[in-house]
C-alpha cells in the first residue's frame, strides 16, 4: 500500500511527508520551477476556519496509530527535536505533543 505524499520546502531543499500531515499554515510546497506550482498544489478542501481541532487524546491516538517512520519524520524533521529516541516511540510522541502545544514540557 502506497501512502499519498507531498514534498515540502526544507533547508534549501525538500522533504517528503504524508499528504495528510501537510498543513498550509506550517508548510510550503516544494516546487522545482514555476510551471510545476499548479501541478503540486493540492486542492483546497476546507478553509482555515473550518479546520478540525483535535483534543489532546484524539491527537495522541492519531500519533500512536502512525508507523514509527512517520513519528521519526515529525520528531526529527518537522519539529527538529533531535534524533529519534532509540526505539522509544512513546518518548517521541510525548515530545511531539509538547511541540504541538498539546502538553507542557517536563521540567
Secondary structure, DSSP 4 states (H G I P E B T S, - for coil): ----EEEEEETTEEEEEEGGG--TTT--B--SSGGGHHHHSPPP-S-GGG-----HHHHHHHHHTS-HHHHHHIIIIIS--SSPPTT-HHHHHHHHHHHTTSSPPP-
